[in-house]
């Protein structure tokens, strides 16, 4: 496989995402989501990564990470989903690949991109018609962002610094759900 063109560097932000092969579901039942979230917590600490925003969807996922240490942010999806793929294949007698291909990664190079990417990631469950209100989707850290759940996979300082408050962020996300307008640098998000 060819090497990635992206360089993972300490102190930078990365959007990492992938989907199931043939757009099939990656997560079959609630326990699958919970397994990933539990392992995610372990690996984030182990690799000195900060999860800014995430959303686990039935057939794809999005992570917005900040790499705080020397270990590449690419280690998270490799370790997290390498083990998960093997577990799914055993548990459900699944043959073949679980994912469409290698995970995708994009460097997030400016604050405008960062702000809009956060709301795009969190808006996925409504955008894709899984729920009517984002508060109904338990497999993202949106509820932590708006102060309605006391989870640990969140950087509250980031939220305050970039958006001011959970209420302001909620309004920002709602604006996107109404207008569906994203800046040009996010055009690649039409993939799913």
N, C-alpha and C positions, 0 to 999 in steps of 0.2 A: 504494500500500500504506500502511496506517495506520502511524504511528510507534509504536515500542515504548514501553511504559509504564515499563520499567525504565531507571534511570539507571546508567551505568557510571562508577564512581568509584575513584580511586587508593586503593590499600590495602585494597580489598574483594575478596571471593571471589565467583565466579560459576560456576554449573553451566550448561554449554552443551551442547545435544544435538540430534540430528535423526535421521531415518531415511529410507530410500529410498522413493521414490514407489511406492505399492502394496505396500509392504514388500519390494520387490525388493532384491537385493544391491547395495551401493555398491562393494564390493570384489570383483573377479572372480578375481584371482590374487594371489599373494604380492607381485609387483612393485607392485601398487596400494597395498598397505599400506606398503611400503618408501618409495614416492614420498611419501606423506602424512607419514610420520615424518621424512623428510629435509627436506621443506618446513616442517614444524612447527618444527623446530629453528631454521631461519632466521628465521621470523616471530616466534617467542617472543623471540629476541634483539632483533630489529628494533623490536618494539613494547613492549619492557620488560614482558613478561608472564612469569609463572612458572606452569608446568604442575604442579599438585599431583598430580592423578590423572587418568589417561585410560584409555580402553578403546575400541579400534576393533573393532567386531563386523562380521560380514558385511553386515548390513542396517541398522546404526545405529552411532552413536558417542556417547560421553560424554566431556566435558572438565570438569575442575574447575580453574579458573584463578584466580590472584591478579593483579590489575592493579597493577603497581608503578609505572607511569609515567602520563603524561597521555593516551596513546593508548588509546582504548576497547578493552576485551577483545573487543568484538563484531567488531573488525577481523580477528581470527584466523580464525573460520569463514568470513567473507566472502572473504578473500583465498585462504585455503587451499582451500576447496571451490569457489570460483568458477573458478579455474584448473583444478582437478581435474575438474570437471564437463565443461568444454570438452575436456580431454584424453581423458576416457572416451568422450565422444560421437564424437570423431574416431577413436580407436583401435578402438572396437567397433562403429562405425557405428550408434550409438544415437541415436534421435530422441526429442524430448520432454524433460521435466525429469527429473533424476536424483533429486531430493529431493521428499519429500511436501509441503513448504512451506518457509517461512523457518525457520531454526533457532530453537529454544526457548532461553530464557535465564532463569535464576532467581538472584536474589541470595541468597547464603548468609549469614544474619545472626547465627548463634550457633554456639558451639563444639560443642554436641551435634549439631546438624544437620550441621556440617562433618565430624565424626567418622563418623557413620553414612553420610553420602554417599560418603566415601572407600571404605568397605568395600562399599557397594552397587555402585559403579562397577567395582571390581576383581572382584567376585563374578559379574559378568554371564556370562562364558563357561561357568561351571559351572551357574549358575541356568538358562541357556538350553539346556543339554545339549550344548554343543559339545565340552567336555572333562570328564573326571572330576576332575581336579585343576588348580587355578589355575596351578600351575607349568608346565603343558603349553601354556598360551596365550601366544604371544610378542608379541601386539599390544596390550599394556598395560604400565604401568610397575610392576606388582605385583612382578615379580622384583627390580627395583631397591629397592623398599620393604623386601623381606625379605632383602636382601643377597645374592641369588643371581645377579645380573647387574650389571655395572658400566656401565650406561647413563648418559646425560647429561640425559635429560628427567625430572628428579626434583629435589625439594628435600629433601635429607636432614635439614636442620635442622628443617624442619616436622615430619617424621616423629618425630624425637627429642623435640621439644617437646610434641607432641600425644599420642604413643603410647609413648615411652620407647625402644623398640627394635623391630627388624623381627620378632623372635620374638613380642613382645607383640601387635604388629599382626596377625601371622598367626593368632594365637589369637582375636583379635577378629573377624577375617573368618570363621574357621571356625565361630564361634558363630552368626554370621548365616546361614551356609549350612545349619546344623542347624535353627535356630529360624525363619528367614525373618521375623524381627520387625524392623520399622522404626518410628521415631517418626512421629506423625501428620503432621508437616510434610513428610514424604517420600511422602505418599500419591499425589502426582502422578506418581510413578515407575511406576505401573501402565500407562503409555501404550504400552510396547513389548511 
